[in-house]
Amino acid sequence: MILTADIGNSTTTLALFEEGGALALRSTYSTDPHATGDQFAIQLFSLFQLHQVEPEQIKGGIIASVVPPVTAALARAVERLTGKPPLIVGTGIRTGLDIRSDMHAQLGADIVAYCVGAIERFDRCPSPVIVVDFGTAITFSVLRGNVYEGCVIAPGVRVGLEALSRQAAELPHISLNRPAVLLGHNTVDAMQSGVIYGNASLVDGMLTRIDEELGHTAAVIATGSYAGEVVPYCHHTIEQDPDLLLKGLFLLYQKNIDSRKKG
């Protein structure tokens, strides 16, 4: 089995893939920037026990992270349990991406991973592909084949909702539920409608602008924690794949391990 880990600002997702590429398990935790290697080792050991996986079954691992202090702690835990240091998505790793952007060195590990996943999924797609990631931020990444053209970054669904409740004294903190109606008849319904339909409108508007910029209608795939809440209310045709980033990590692991064996 291959261990993949996506460390985001809000959540950390761990997954195990069979060596043939089948997803065997997936588990998500809140990201703790102060977590230690020992804490991660306990979490991993408990996860393996829960799913009856022996550490010896883990042949290798790979981590994509946007939280550097957590990266080191998790990497230590993985090596401690499996005896193998994980690959870290970053400088020096083979991606297969042609990044035509000023932000080459700044491109997040999460973006690299889900773009690799999207390239595999749309291998024979003649049109450009837009990957919309609904995480702490909403990002729109544009691909033409294996060429990364650039991205747009907007505030995320939860970030916007929490900012609204925090900055407006009379607006409550609410759970993120599907709106009952467009025009709310109470504060909670009105806020839920604004967050869901507002973000759906943001996505539709941005996709239209990107299509105009490209001069071509692009295929669109969505991933991330809040895609399921927003995408059903978008007017564009959007595929969903909540595991796109994890699949991309598995592909990156295979690509880099294979290249090392050949070397």
N, C-alpha and C positions, 0 to 999 in steps of 0.2 A: 504494500500500500504506500501511497505518497501523501504526505501531510501538506496541505496548503493553508496559509493564514493571511487574512486581509485585516490589517490594523487601520481602522478609520478613526477620525476624531471622536465619533460618538459610539461606535460599536466595533467589536473585533469578532470576526467570523473565522472559525476553524472548520476544515473539511478534510475528509479522507477519500482518496480516489483509488479504485482498483488500478492495477498497472495497465489494464486495457482502456482506462478512461472513464469507467462507470463511477458515478458518485455514490460512495458507500455511506457516508454520514455527514451531517452539517450541524454546527452548533454556534450560536451567537451569544456574546457577552457584552456588557457595557464596557467600554474602554476605560481603564484606570491608568492614568499617566504615572501613578506612583507604584504600580504593581512591581513586585520583585521577581527574580528568576524562580525563587522557591514557590511563590504564589502561583505562577504560571505552571510550574511542574506539578503542583497539586491539582490544578484544574485539568491539565492534560491527562494525568494519571487517572483521575476520576472519570473523565470522558471516555478513556479507553476501557476502563472497567465496566462502565455502564453499557457499552456496546460490545463487550467481550472481545476486545482487541488487545493483543499482547504487543508491548513496545517492540519486540523483535520482528514483528510483521511490518514495521515502518521502514521502508527501504531508503527514504530520503524525504526532504521537506523543502519548502520554498515560502518566503514571506514577502508580501507587499505591504509597505507601511508608510503612513504620512505622519507618524508620531515617533520620532527617533528614539526617545528614552525607552519606549515600550518595545521597540525592535530588538534592542540588545538584551532585554530581560527575557523576552520570548525565545530568542535564539539560544540563549544559555539553557533554558528549560528544555527545548527540543533536543539539543545535543546531550544534555544530561540523561534524558529518558531513552533516547534512541542510539546514542553513541555516535551520531553523525551530525556535523554542523549543517544547518539549512542554508540554501541559497538565499541571497537577499536581492530583491529587484532594485537595481541601481546601476551606477557606472560600472562598465565592464561586462554586464550580462548581455547575452545575445538575444535580441528581440525580433529581428526580421522586419522591424519598422523603419521606414525611411521618413525621418522626422524633419519636415521642411518648415521649421518654425524658429523664431528667435529664442524661444523658451526651451530649446533642446535639453539643456542641463537641468532645467527647472520642472520638466514634465513629471508629474506625480507618478509614483509606482502603481497606484490604483488605475490611473488612466492608461498606462502602458499595458497593464494586465487585461483590462476589459477590451482594449483595442485589439490585442492579439486574439482574444476570444471571438470578437466580431469578425475579424478577417477569416478565421476558420469557418465560422457559421455562414458567411456570405462569400465563400470562396469563388463561386461562379456568378456572382451578381455583377452585371455590367454597369450599374449605376453607383454613384457615391453612396456611402453609408454614414448615417448620423447615429452616434451612441449617446443616449440621454441617461445620465446617472443621477438618480434621486437620492443623494446622501445629505451630509451636512450642508453642502452646496448642491445646486442643480447645474451639472456641466453638460455641454453639448460638444462632442468631439466629432470632427469630420474626417472621414477616410475615403481615399480613392485607391482601391486595391490595397497595397501595403503602405501607401503614402499617407502620413498623418499631416493634414492640412492646417490644423489649428483648432482652437476651441473657444467657447463662450462660458463664462462662469457667472452664475446668479445666486442670490441667497437661497438656501434650502427651505423646504416646507416647514420643518420644525423650527428652524432659526427664525423665520418670519413670524410664526405663530407665537413663539416665546417672546420675541421682541415686542409684538403688539400688546400682549398681556402685561409685560413688565413696564412698558413706557406709558400705557394708558391706565390711570388709576381705577377707573370704573369698569374696565374690561377684565373678566375673570380668566384664570388659567383653565383651559378646557382640554378634554381628550380629542384626538383627531378621529372623528367619525364621518361617515358619508353624510352629506347634507340631506335633510328631509325635503327641502324645497329650495328654489333659487332665492326667493325673497323671504328671508327669515322673519318670523313674527315675534321673536324674542332674541335676546343678545347672543345666547349660545348658538342657535340656529343660524343667525346672521353671520357670526364669526366663522362657523364651519363652512358655510357657503362661500364666504370671501376667501378663505384659505384654499379650499378645494377648487372651486371654479376660477379663482384668481390665478392659481398656479397652472391650471389647465390652459387658461388663456395665455399666460406667459409662454408656455411650451408651444402652443399652436402659433402664436405670433413669431416666436424665434425661429421655429421650423420654416415658416413661410419666408422669413427674411433670408435664412441660409439658402433655401432653394433658389431664391432670386439672385443671391450672390454667386451661387454655383452655376446658374443657368440651366439647371437640371433638377428634376424631382428625385430626391434621395430616398433610399430605403431607411427606415428608422427602427431602432431597437432600444428598449428601455430596460434599465436595471436599477438596483438600489433599493433601500429600505421602504421608500414611500411611493414607488412606481405604481403599486397596486391600488393606492388610494386616488391617484391623480389621472393616470392614463385612461381609465374608462370614461372620463369626462372630456377627453381631447377629441377634436374633430379629425385630426390626421390619423392615418392608419399606422399603428405603432405595435410592433411585436414586443413581447415581454420575456425576459429571461433573468430571473433573480440570481442565477448562478453563473452569469456570464464572466464575471471577474475571476471567480474560482476556477472555472474551466480554462480561462486564459493563463492562470498561474500554473495549472497542470501542464499546459502546452509549453510554457516557458521552461518548466523543469525538464521536460522531455528534450526540448531543443538544446538546452545547455549540457545536459548529461550526455546526450548522443554526440555532441561536438567534442566533449572531453574524451570520450571513448575513442573517437576517430583520431584525436590528436595523440 
